[in-house]
Amino acid sequence: MEHNPAAAWFTEAASAAERQGSGDLLRVVLIVMVLGCVLTAWFLLRGYRRKDD
């Protein structure tokens, strides 16, 4: 196994990311957005709960 300097590893990773596209990033953004909407809806709707004691 050969030793690659950090700069060579970084450029190799950057070129691999360009070939792959933004699929992983878009997936993460969508998941975070959906979870944020769910948590916001839960936070807002929990105040409307009535307790008939």
C-alpha positions in Angstrom: 0.0 0.0 0.0 1.5 3.3 -1.0 1.4 6.5 1.0 -0.5 9.4 -0.5 0.0 12.9 0.8 -3.0 14.7 2.2 -3.3 17.0 -0.8 -3.4 14.1 -3.2 -6.1 12.4 -1.1 -8.1 15.6 -1.0 -8.0 16.1 -4.8 -8.9 12.4 -5.4 -11.9 12.8 -3.0 -13.0 16.0 -4.7 -12.9 14.4 -8.2 -14.9 11.4 -6.9 -17.5 13.8 -5.5 -17.8 15.5 -8.8 -18.4 12.2 -10.6 -21.0 11.1 -8.1 -23.1 14.2 -8.2 -25.2 15.7 -5.4 -27.4 12.7 -4.7 -26.1 12.1 -1.1 -26.2 15.8 -0.2 -29.8 16.1 -1.6 -30.9 13.0 0.3 -29.5 14.4 3.6 -31.1 17.8 3.0 -34.5 16.3 2.3 -34.4 14.0 5.4 -33.4 17.0 7.6 -36.2 19.1 6.1 -38.8 16.4 6.7 -37.7 15.9 10.3 -37.7 19.6 10.9 -41.2 19.9 9.6 -42.4 17.0 11.8 -40.7 18.5 14.9 -42.1 21.9 14.2 -45.6 20.6 13.7 -45.4 18.6 16.9 -44.1 21.6 18.8 -46.9 23.8 17.5 -49.7 21.3 17.9 -48.9 20.1 21.4 -50.0 23.5 22.8 -53.6 22.9 21.4 -54.1 19.8 23.5 -57.0 20.2 25.9 -57.1 18.6 29.3 -60.6 18.0 30.5 -59.9 17.4 34.2 
